[in-house]
């Protein structure tokens, strides 16, 4: 169906209203949204007619003329739109996560480019991981300069139904090094996602936009997360990684390996093998100790500051075996089995010299 210019429409997912300003082809039109002050190309299938009587032929012999655009709602020129974006960038809206839709031939999204934008006056260091159904989809870290953005990876349209989750960390770079860390866990729900289509700094087009860190000036730092993985990562920013990124030097293989090394080892046997039922107690203990020793060798080689070894409670045999080996490691400064709000005394923290 051909929809004439001037027809008032609603976005099927977000319910935002706009006016058709251009018919691009038989499948796509350009819609001006006053709330966003910009034109957006949209597939016809993604629109609802706000008032069907606007369509010619809806009532025989009564063809409505397209309503005249109000002066205050005149679509902006490219130059005016660019000024608006530059003004927003100058004021700064924070560290933003954008999902930039990649459309199929029928103008529906096939997947999304995931972008991290630094709309602040500060350079920052970041770590970001995206999970789908608790499986890591991608992980990125590095330096992001003020007024720039970086491509993190892809998210498929169908994966929105799996409630993607983002874990992000951010440090502001100062003249004295790096400021306090901020952390953010973001759970993405489809209903919220489709309602966040809005103008995006630097890109000149709308994306599904989420704020991650809005106040780098204050350098607020959140307390430890209940999740041990987030808790250990908050305690273990690797000095070599931070220095290489802050100095804007090339991140070597060793530094990148350290960045991707998780400072947490879970020795529960079901985490190590798919079918532990066929293993004897002696074989299980032997495998756990082999994995532990290989992990410690790598942590020492990479120069980590500390790691957590998750051994559980049980009868305490695995904890004791680990402790007896830690005592004999000259690279270990100390280790402790303190209470953790989620794991209790089921994990040992190891601090290296």
Buried (B, 14 or more C-beta within 10 A) or exposed (E): EEBBEBBBBBBEEBEBBBBBBEBEEEEBBBBBBBEBBBBBBBBBEBBEBEEEEBBEEEEEEEEBEBEEBEEEEEBBEEEEBEEBBEEBBEEBBBBBBBBBBEBEEEBEBBBBBBBBBBBBEBBBBBBBBBBBEEEEBBBBBBBBEBBEBBEBBBBBBEBBEBBBBBBBBBBBBEEEEBBBBBBBEBEBEEEEBBBBBBBBBBBEBBBBBBBBBBEBEEBEEBEBBEEBBBBBBBBBBBEBBBEBBBEEEEBEEEBBEBBEBBBBBBBBBEEBBEEBEEBEEEEBBEBBBEBBEEBBEBBBEBBBBBBBBBBBEEEEEBBEBBBEBBEEBEBBEEBEBEEBEEBEBBBBBBBBE
